[in-house]
Amino acid sequence: MKIKVCGMRQAENLRELAALQPDYIGFIFYENSKRCAEGHITPELLAELPASIKKVGVFVNATTDTIKATVARFKLDAVQLHGSESARQCAEVQALEVEVIKVFSVDDRFVFENTLLYESCADYFLFDTKGKEHGGNGIPFDWELLQGYLSPKPYFLSGGISLENVPHLDKVRPKPFAIDVNSGFEQEPGLKNIETLNELFGLIRNK
């Protein structure tokens, strides 16, 4: 199972995380987020990251031009669309030759058929808890709902993942391609607890 750590924006914290070799690191380019990376990171800082770590830009209802410029500036490997972006825009972003992760907010009324429109224009889906914020709410949704997901499209599982509930990941079906962690491993918004992340990596990679 792959690991994505999202919401990074402090240079030394980022270097410490990179030493753990996550598969993906997410940088939020949404000005209303407490973890917005704009103004805190530089292209030079991201260029230090090993090529094995994919750099993900997280956007919420941004224009395709804005996404294109940010991808070029920071040499992003993937784009996560965390708003109400259309399938058409999703395809436009995919044309930028980056991986596209389309996010869906899940509660007990979510209909997994909503993903069908995006099958051809997203490389992955990400299922997060429906909450007042666009991610980082720190609350898991009922993972049993995922039994209603019948697509072969690989997905990231997000929303309130912590050391306490990681042991339950073995029971999730269909099995996630990756987990996406954020607020459950923070000292404060944008500052990750490297010690607890190291524990997480051990738990996931020793399965």
Secondary structure, DSSP 8 states (H G I E B T S, - for coil): -EEEEE----HHHHHHHHTT--SEEEEE--TTSTTB-TTT--HHHHHTS-TTSEEEEEESS--HHHHHHHHHHHT-SEEEE-S---HHHHHHHHTTSSEEEEEEEE-TT--GGGGGGGTTT-SEEEEEE--SSSS-------GGGGGG----S-EEEESS--TTTGGGGGG-SS--SEEEE-GGGEEETTEE-HHHHHHHHHHHHT-
